[in-house]
Amino acid sequence: MDAIEQCALDHLYVIPSATPPHKWEIFLPAKKRYALVKAALSGIDKMSASDIEIKRKGISYTYLTLKEFKKQFPGAELFWLIGADNVNEISGWRHPEQIARDCTLVIAARPGTRINPQKLTGFTFKRLEARAIDISSTEIRQRLAKKLSIHGLVPESVEGLISPSKSYAPEKNK
């Protein structure tokens, strides 16, 4: 909600990457991750999951997703929420100049991460002032692998889908 409030967004779409170009190991297939995001956002005003990258197929490049959003929402001002841990790599992404033209980056702080302003040359960006929640997906996966509770670490709607009692094993994204 911090991003919605601070950027005066009409809506915030959370987009699970179908095939991320920078991650070699995917723990759940894109459709399962989409279902988890959809469950997590159920009932939250102004937020929803988008399967735009899953429907497109192929590698999930940000510039292509922005291009599709521009078609779906002509004239809309687009923002791209990104963690500070990823922002220093953005100049190495596919067509960063196109990303810079198509959106404003909204950078969420990550503990221990410093942003190199030189990596953001040409980008319009703002820093998101958000409450820090010290929960990582790695921690959740580790707890599930050990059959430990994840209660309180994820929304109940998500917990019911990936509780330790259910089979949870890393899979290759297909």
Buried (B, 14 or more C-beta within 10 A) or exposed (E): EEBBEBBEBEEBBBBBBBBBEEEEEBBBBBEBBBBBBBBBBEEEEEBBBBBBBBEBEEBBBBBBBBBBBBEEEEEEEBBBBBEBBBBBEBBEBEBBEBBBEBBBBBBBBBEEBEBEEEBBEEBEBEEBEBEEEEEEEEEBBEBBEEEEEBEEBBBEBBBEBBBBEEEBEEEEBE
